Amino acid sequence: MTAYDRIRFIGYPIPTDHQTEFAVGNVGNMMVGTYLGDDDLHTDVAKRVAVLSHAVTTAKALLPSDEEPGSVLNVFVAPEFFWHGTQGPYVFQPDERDPAEVILEAVDAAFPAEDFADWLLVCGTVISTQVADRHALWAEPSIDVRNDTVRALTEQYRKASGAITSLVYDMLRGFVVQCHSYPNVEVRNRSIVLSRVPVDGVRATLQATLLTTEKYYDSNEDFLLYDVTGRRDVITEQMTAYPILDLTGGDDKRDPRDPYAIFRHVYGVDDHADIGVEICLDHADNRLRRSIASPAWPVKPDGLHLHLLPSCGMQLTRDGIAAGVGGWAFNCDGEYAIAGDHPTGTPTAGSPNGVTSIYTDVVSEVSAHYSGHTQLARVTSAAQGGDPRDLASRSASYETLDADIATVHPVTALDDLGSVFAGGPGALHIYGLTSPLPFSRTPASAD
């Protein structure tokens, strides 16, 4: 097996936010709008595969033509919520095929091994929910109570001014949070991962090329509060909860489709790369950092070689990065620009959230409402301990990178793009296009 000594990161921060009329609140925004897509699962998946394939092949055409096969690992990441339907999550019944399996099969066909041998693709995430009887679900009285209450509070919030504004918003947010404790549906939010290098677990032999990891932290903005078109058969934020995830036995994969986040590229005897795919708000809960510091980790916790973060509303945090010395953390987001209301789309060196890094925003050609970003950091001193509040712990420190390692490349809009993505075609952000970055896999002590 080829042992890569260089790596390249390719982010595709296409805005994956809902087609939104307005955001509600200034902190932990909740959203009102409509879900774009096609009512037929296979048609919807085909449209999104076309968008993804167009971006990946555009990126591939930019790579140096004389690059030696097996010398550079190309890591491609798309944002959270790349895959969803007109009801929010893809809603399917027990006798129907899991939408994630449909997508994995389609992605596998779109990127054949002979053409993408040196690629690891994190193709965003898919949201889905299994419901035994759709008609019974929409007839459930509590759904009307939840949705009507939220809509009334939202409308009053929009009318309010002065001190009462925050009071109404707190009522709204508190109601939604409480509803998460009494959900109507369990929604799964899974990353779609295609690795042309066969993947193992840290402790299990899998030899898989298709896998998923899963999110457990439901934010206040993963789903709409209500659909502005009047459609009522949609999954709203106040209806949902994500599955509980037991991490007491570790976060390393035992099966390609299990919910765990950490897997391994094995390149040869004593030569491997440990990789974690952590989805959006789980990063704010320090999921991967806590996992590698836990007693369940099978060896001394030296950190990951690659910490990958697909998101729709998150960036790298100083306390959350779980990469070891020489390891990389890479985030691709489909919701906001790190620079705030004035994104430039130009690669920038800085330390947002205390993470010394390079970040690049997306400037939407459709509306200023739609944004996104990518962010790359390299660890020089690994985090110690899983709990940043512990006085004996310390968070990672980072190398100062040159913004010149990042380049921005346009993506043309496919004719049918607007039926599935509201914010335009996004852009490609490539870190290490002509001069790939070092890929060190030497285990590094957390001391």
C-alpha positions in Angstrom: 0.0 0.0 0.0 1.2 3.5 -0.9 2.3 5.6 2.1 1.4 9.2 1.3 3.9 11.7 2.5 2.0 14.8 1.2 -1.6 15.9 1.4 -4.0 18.4 -0.2 -7.2 19.7 1.2 -10.1 20.6 -1.1 -13.2 22.3 0.4 -16.5 22.8 -1.4 -18.3 25.3 0.8 -21.5 25.5 -1.2 -24.2 27.2 0.9 -26.4 24.4 2.3 -28.7 26.6 4.4 -32.4 26.4 3.7 -34.1 28.7 1.3 -34.7 31.1 4.0 -37.0 34.1 4.4 -35.4 35.2 7.6 -33.4 34.1 10.6 -34.9 34.3 14.1 -32.6 35.7 16.8 -29.0 36.8 17.0 -27.6 33.9 19.0 -28.1 30.3 18.0 -30.2 31.4 15.1 -33.4 29.5 14.3 -34.5 29.6 10.8 -37.8 30.1 8.8 -38.0 29.3 5.1 -38.6 26.2 2.9 -36.7 23.1 2.0 -35.5 22.8 -1.5 -35.3 19.5 -3.4 -37.4 17.0 -5.2 -40.2 14.9 -3.7 -38.8 11.8 -5.2 -35.7 10.5 -3.4 -33.9 9.1 -6.4 -34.5 12.2 -8.5 -33.3 14.4 -5.6 -30.2 12.3 -5.0 -29.3 12.3 -8.7 -29.5 16.2 -8.8 -27.2 16.5 -5.8 -24.8 13.9 -7.1 -24.5 15.9 -10.3 -23.6 19.1 -8.3 -21.1 17.2 -6.2 -19.6 15.4 -9.2 -19.2 18.7 -11.1 -17.3 20.2 -8.2 -15.0 17.2 -7.7 -14.2 16.9 -11.4 -13.6 20.6 -11.6 -11.2 20.3 -8.7 -9.5 17.2 -10.2 -8.9 19.1 -13.5 -7.0 21.8 -11.6 -4.4 19.4 -10.1 -0.9 19.1 -11.5 -1.0 16.7 -14.5 2.5 15.3 -13.7 1.8 14.3 -10.1 3.0 10.9 -9.3 0.1 8.5 -8.5 0.2 7.5 -4.9 2.2 10.5 -3.8 -0.5 12.9 -2.5 -3.7 12.1 -0.6 -6.5 14.4 -1.8 -9.0 15.1 1.0 -12.3 16.6 -0.3 -14.9 17.9 2.2 -18.4 19.2 1.5 -20.7 20.8 4.1 -23.3 19.4 6.4 -26.9 19.1 5.0 -25.7 18.6 1.4 -28.3 15.8 1.2 -32.0 16.4 2.3 -35.5 16.4 0.8 -38.4 18.7 0.5 -39.6 17.6 4.0 -36.2 18.4 5.6 -35.0 14.9 6.4 -35.7 12.2 3.8 -38.7 10.5 5.3 -38.8 6.7 4.6 -40.7 3.7 5.9 -39.3 0.4 7.3 -39.9 -1.4 4.0 -38.1 1.3 2.0 -34.3 1.5 1.5 -32.3 3.8 3.8 -31.6 7.0 1.9 -28.0 6.9 3.1 -27.4 3.6 1.3 -28.9 5.1 -1.9 -26.5 8.0 -1.6 -23.4 5.9 -0.8 -24.2 3.7 -3.8 -24.5 6.8 -6.1 -21.3 8.4 -4.8 -19.4 5.2 -5.3 -20.5 5.1 -8.9 -19.8 8.8 -9.5 -16.1 8.5 -8.4 -14.7 5.2 -9.7 -11.6 3.8 -8.1 -9.5 3.9 -11.2 -10.0 7.7 -11.4 -9.9 8.6 -7.7 -7.4 6.2 -6.3 -5.8 8.8 -4.1 -8.9 10.5 -2.8 -10.8 10.6 0.5 -14.1 12.3 0.0 -16.4 13.5 2.9 -19.5 14.2 0.8 -21.3 16.3 3.3 -24.1 14.8 5.5 -27.5 13.3 4.9 -30.5 13.8 7.2 -33.2 11.1 7.3 -35.9 9.8 9.5 -37.7 6.4 9.5 -41.4 6.6 10.1 -43.7 3.5 10.2 -46.8 5.5 9.0 -46.4 8.9 7.4 -50.2 9.6 7.5 -50.4 8.8 11.2 -47.4 11.1 11.9 -49.0 14.2 10.3 -52.3 13.4 12.1 -50.5 13.5 15.5 -52.2 16.4 17.5 -48.9 17.4 19.2 -47.3 18.3 15.9 -50.0 21.0 15.3 -49.6 22.2 18.9 -45.8 22.5 18.6 -45.8 24.1 15.2 -48.6 26.6 15.9 -47.0 27.6 19.2 -43.7 28.2 17.5 -45.2 30.1 14.6 -47.2 32.4 17.0 -44.1 33.1 19.1 -42.0 33.7 15.9 -44.5 36.2 14.6 -44.7 38.0 17.9 -40.9 38.1 18.1 -40.8 39.8 14.7 -43.3 42.5 15.9 -41.6 43.1 19.2 -39.2 45.9 20.0 -37.4 47.0 23.1 -36.9 44.9 26.2 -39.8 42.5 25.4 -38.0 41.3 22.3 -35.5 39.2 24.3 -38.3 37.9 26.5 -40.3 36.5 23.5 -37.1 35.1 22.0 -36.2 33.3 25.2 -39.7 31.8 25.3 -39.4 30.6 21.7 -35.9 29.2 22.2 -36.8 27.6 25.5 -39.9 26.0 24.0 -37.9 24.5 21.1 -35.2 23.1 23.5 -37.9 21.5 25.7 -39.5 20.0 22.6 -36.2 18.2 21.8 -36.9 16.2 25.0 -40.3 15.0 23.7 -39.7 14.4 20.0 -42.1 13.2 17.4 -39.3 11.7 15.2 -35.8 10.6 15.6 -33.6 12.1 12.9 -30.2 10.8 11.9 -27.6 13.1 10.5 -24.8 11.1 8.9 -21.6 12.0 7.0 -21.2 10.3 3.6 -17.6 9.1 3.3 -15.9 7.5 0.3 -12.3 6.4 0.8 -10.5 4.8 -2.1 -7.9 3.7 0.5 -9.7 0.9 2.3 -10.6 1.8 5.8 -10.2 -0.1 9.1 -11.2 0.7 12.6 -8.5 1.4 15.2 -9.3 -2.1 16.7 -11.3 -3.7 13.9 -10.5 -4.9 10.5 -13.1 -3.5 8.1 -11.4 -3.0 4.7 -14.3 -0.7 3.7 -14.5 2.0 1.1 -18.0 3.4 2.0 -18.8 4.5 5.5 -20.8 6.9 7.6 -20.3 8.7 10.9 -23.1 10.3 12.9 -24.0 13.4 14.8 -25.6 13.4 18.2 -26.0 17.1 19.1 -29.2 18.7 17.7 -28.8 22.4 17.5 -31.7 25.0 17.3 -31.1 25.6 13.6 -30.7 22.2 12.0 -34.4 22.3 10.8 -36.9 25.0 10.0 -39.3 26.4 12.6 -42.0 26.4 9.9 -42.3 26.3 6.1 -43.2 29.7 4.7 -44.9 28.3 1.6 -47.6 26.9 3.9 -46.6 23.2 3.5 -47.4 21.4 6.8 -46.0 17.9 6.1 -42.4 19.0 6.9 -40.1 18.1 9.8 -39.6 21.1 12.0 -37.0 21.8 14.6 -39.5 21.3 17.4 -40.4 17.8 16.3 -36.9 16.3 16.3 -34.2 14.7 18.3 -31.0 12.9 17.3 -30.1 9.4 18.6 -28.3 9.1 21.9 -24.7 7.9 21.2 -22.8 5.8 23.7 -19.2 6.8 23.7 -18.1 5.0 26.8 -16.5 2.3 24.8 -14.7 4.7 22.5 -15.5 6.6 19.3 -13.5 4.3 16.9 -15.5 2.4 14.2 -16.4 -1.3 14.6 -18.6 -1.3 11.5 -18.6 0.9 8.4 -22.2 2.0 9.1 -22.0 2.5 12.9 -22.3 6.0 14.3 -18.7 6.3 15.4 -16.3 8.9 14.1 -12.7 7.6 14.0 -11.2 5.2 11.4 -7.8 4.3 10.0 -5.9 4.3 6.8 -3.4 1.5 6.9 -0.4 2.1 4.6 1.9 -0.7 5.8 3.4 -2.3 8.9 3.4 0.4 11.7 2.3 3.0 9.2 -1.2 4.4 9.3 -3.3 7.6 9.6 -6.0 7.9 12.2 -8.9 10.1 10.9 -11.9 11.5 12.6 -15.0 12.9 10.9 -16.9 15.1 13.4 -20.1 16.8 12.4 -20.8 20.5 13.2 -22.1 21.0 16.8 -20.5 17.8 18.1 -17.2 19.8 17.7 -18.5 22.4 20.2 -19.0 19.5 22.6 -15.3 18.5 22.1 -16.5 15.1 21.0 -13.2 13.9 19.3 -11.0 15.5 21.9 -12.8 13.8 24.7 -12.8 10.5 22.8 -9.0 10.3 22.2 -8.4 11.2 25.8 -10.8 8.5 27.2 -9.6 5.2 28.7 -11.4 3.5 25.8 -8.7 4.6 23.3 -6.7 1.5 22.7 -3.2 3.1 22.9 -1.7 6.2 24.4 -3.8 9.2 23.1 -1.4 10.8 20.7 -4.1 12.6 18.7 -5.5 12.1 15.2 -3.6 12.6 12.0 -6.6 14.2 10.3 -9.5 15.9 12.1 -12.3 16.6 9.5 -15.3 18.8 10.3 -18.2 19.1 7.8 -20.6 21.7 9.2 -23.5 24.1 8.6 -22.8 26.7 11.3 -19.4 25.8 13.0 -15.7 26.6 12.7 -12.7 25.1 14.4 -12.4 25.7 18.1 -9.3 25.9 20.1 -10.6 23.5 22.8 -12.1 21.0 20.4 -9.2 20.0 18.0 -8.1 16.4 18.5 -5.2 16.3 16.0 -1.7 15.3 17.3 1.6 17.0 16.6 1.9 17.6 12.9 -1.7 16.6 12.3 -4.3 18.7 10.4 -7.8 20.0 11.2 -9.9 21.0 8.3 -13.4 22.5 8.3 -15.9 23.0 5.4 -19.0 25.0 6.3 -22.2 25.8 4.4 -23.8 28.5 6.5 -21.6 31.5 7.4 -18.5 33.5 6.7 -15.9 33.6 9.4 -15.3 37.3 8.6 -18.9 38.1 9.4 -21.0 40.4 7.3 -18.1 41.4 5.1 -16.7 38.3 3.6 -14.0 38.8 0.9 -13.6 35.3 -0.5 -9.8 35.8 -0.1 -7.7 33.3 1.9 -6.8 34.9 5.2 -4.3 34.1 7.9 -5.6 34.7 11.4 -6.6 33.2 14.7 -10.5 33.0 14.9 -11.7 31.3 18.0 -8.1 31.1 19.1 -7.1 28.7 16.3 -4.1 30.0 14.3 -5.2 29.0 10.8 -6.0 29.9 7.2 -9.6 30.5 6.4 -11.5 31.4 3.3 -15.1 32.7 3.0 -17.6 32.2 0.2 -19.3 35.2 -1.3 -22.6 34.1 -2.7 -23.6 35.4 -6.1 -27.3 34.9 -5.2 -27.7 36.8 -1.9 -25.7 38.1 1.0 -27.8 35.9 3.2 -25.9 32.8 1.9 -22.4 32.2 3.0 -19.8 29.5 3.9 -16.2 29.0 4.6 -13.3 26.6 4.9 -10.6 26.6 7.5 -7.3 24.7 7.9 -5.0 24.4 10.9 -1.9 22.3 11.7 -1.1 21.3 15.3 2.3 21.9 16.9 1.4 20.9 20.4 -1.4 18.4 21.0 -4.3 18.9 23.4 -3.7 17.3 26.8 -6.7 15.9 28.6 -10.3 15.6 27.4 -11.8 18.4 29.5 -10.6 21.9 28.7 -11.9 23.1 32.1 -9.6 20.8 34.0 -6.6 22.8 35.3 -4.3 19.9 34.3 -5.5 20.0 30.7 -4.3 22.2 27.9 -5.7 22.8 24.4 -3.7 22.4 21.2 -1.4 25.0 19.7 -0.9 25.7 16.1 1.6 26.4 13.3 1.5 29.8 11.6 0.5 29.0 8.0 1.0 31.2 5.0 -2.2 32.2 3.3 -0.6 31.6 -0.1 -1.1 27.8 0.4 -4.8 28.4 -0.3 -6.4 29.2 -3.7 -10.0 30.0 -4.7 -11.6 28.6 -7.9 -15.0 29.2 -9.3 -17.6 26.5 -9.9 -20.0 27.0 -12.7 -23.7 26.6 -11.8 -25.5 23.6 -13.4 -28.8 24.4 -15.0 -30.8 22.7 -12.3 -28.7 23.9 -9.3 -31.4 26.3 -8.0 -33.9 23.4 -7.5 -31.7 21.9 -4.8 -29.4 24.7 -3.5 -30.6 28.2 -2.8 -27.3 30.0 -2.4 -25.5 29.5 -5.7 -22.7 27.1 -6.8 -20.2 28.0 -4.0 -16.5 27.8 -4.8 -13.6 25.4 -4.5 -11.0 26.2 -1.9 -7.8 24.2 -2.4 -5.1 24.2 0.2 -1.8 22.9 -1.4 -2.8 22.9 -5.0 0.6 23.1 -6.7 2.7 22.5 -3.6 1.0 19.8 -1.5 1.4 19.9 2.3 3.4 17.6 4.5 1.5 14.5 5.7 3.3 13.4 8.9 2.1 10.1 10.4 4.8 9.7 13.0 3.0 9.1 16.3 3.5 12.2 18.5 3.3 12.3 22.3 0.6 14.3 23.9 3.1 15.4 26.6 
